[in-house]
Amino acid sequence: MTTETLSRTSARRKYLSCPLLVVRQCQPSDRRIFFGYARNISRSGLYISTVNPREPGSRFDLEIPIPPLGHYVTCLCEVVWKRDFSPDSPYDPGMGMQFVDLDEEVAQAIDTWVLELQG
């Protein structure tokens, strides 16, 4: 990813003032487990703050609350990068996750929401 592409992508991302609680759906029991807090979001993915970031390439079915829709959205997400805890780092540990099968209607709702928050 070029610096220009990274700059354009991050401009469409919004750091949330109130993190979103993200849960993982476990199959076949349909049990839900705390996965982490989404700290920012865009139509392409989200950053999840967690002390146990998963390995890049790992995929999970996650439930993500999308406030403008008023409900959780279930989506397959893939870890694209991770940052482990380091006492010397000013950054939270966590992982960048890409939406794999996000419905276009939900992606549009996220775009609209991010623009409103940037307002």
N, C-alpha and C positions, 0 to 999 in steps of 0.2 A: 504494500500500500504506500503510495507516495505521500509526501508531506502535504501536498495540496488536497489530495483525496481525504486524508485524515482530518485536515482542517475543516473541509466541507461537511464531513460526517459528524464531527463533534459539534458543529454549529447547529445541527438539527437534533441534538441530544439535549435533554433537560435534566439538570440536577434537581432532585426533588427535595422540597423543604421538609416533607414528611415521608420517610421511606415506606415503600410498599412491602408488606409481608408476603413472601412467596413460599408456597408449599409444593412438595413433590407428591405426585400420585404414584402409589405402589400397586403394581399388578400382581396377582389377580385379585387381591383383597379389596382394592379401591381404598385402602387406608391412606391418609394424608399425613405427611411428615414435614415439619419445619425445614426449609431449605436455606433461607437467608433473607436479607433485606435488600430490595432493589433500590439503589441509590440514584441511578439515572436510567432513562428509557428513551428509545427512539423506535421508529417503525421497523428497524432491522434487528434490534436486540436490546439487551439491558446489562447493566453492571450489578452484580450481586455481591454485597459485602458479607463475608463469612470467614471465620477462622479456619475453616476446612475446605479450601477451594479444591474442586475436582480437576482431574487431568484433562488437558485439551483433547478434543475428539470424543469425550464422554457425552452421551445424550440422555436427556431426562424429559419425562412428561411433567410439566410444571403448571400450576394454577397461579395466575397472575391477576391481581385486582386491577381493573381499568376503570377508575372513578367516573369518567364521562358515560360509560356504559352502565354503571351501577351494578356490575357483577364481575365474577371471576371469569377469565378466559383460560381454557386449557390449550397448551401448545407444546409441541416437541421443540426442545432447545438443545443446542450443542455448545459446549465449552470451546471457545476459540483462543483464549489466553487465560493465564492465572497469575496471581501475585501472592506469594506465601508471606506469612507474618515475618517481620524483621523488626527488632527493637530499634534499629537505627533508621528505619524508613518513616517518612512523614505520612505515608499513604496507608490506608486500611488494607488488610488482606482481602482478597476476593477474586472474582473471575468475570470475564466478559463472555456473555452468552449471546449466540445468534439464534433468532427465531427461524425454525426450519419449515413449519407449515402454518404460519399465521394467516388467518383469513384476511383478504384484502379490505373488507369492511372494518375489521378491527384495526388494521394498519392505518387506515384513513382516520379513524377515531383517535388514535395515538398522535398522528400528525397534527390534527386540529387541536388536541389538548396541549401538546408541546408548544404550539404557536401561541395559544392563549396564556400559558404560564410565562412565556417570554415577554408577552405584552408589554 
